[in-house]
């Protein structure tokens, strides 16, 4: 079974721009979660989607949004990028719920200049 | 806010030694999980222990959970250089909620 894939792997943007990251979960997995990882804050939960609905949301500003498609693929969008948004963005999928074993993708490393 | 906090933040040992890292959390949990992350890559699931379990083994890994102390420990026996990585504990506050990760323990195993 193919693992979780994330595209792109690396991205450089400038302040004020917006960015869209994509995540394809393991086939059959319906829950997709997104995390932001930075050296200072560690791994922080962004949001979780299940059956195209946002089920849980972390404490991030509204500039961070996401969606899930009918095939369980998910995208997250960050608008009006700030320097502090530079991070590794990780996507994880699980079968049904976010508290089960999560399978992580390799991440997208975003650098905001 | 962090639910889990790992201790120590960093650990350096020689190959063949055992490595123990601890995780403390603040509120009641359903499950506690341990993950490994190699240098800037995605996380790999190691083991899940449920709140009604006290100990679990998987290969060279042994995890204990003490819900009265709100703490867990991960023991890696006979460490290898390939075990060099960051280790994170993750907890869920209640069923159906997201996982909350600690800041991790960075383990360095030298040969």
Interface residues (C-beta under 8 A of the other chain):
Chain A: X4 X33 X35 X42 X43 X44 X45 X48 X55 X56 X58 X88 X90 X92 X97 X98 X99 X100 X101 X102 X103 X104 X105 X106 X107 X109
Chain B: X2 X30 X31 X33 X35 X40 X41 X42 X43 X44 X45 X48 X88 X92 X95 X96 X97 X98 X99 X100 X101 X102 X103 X104
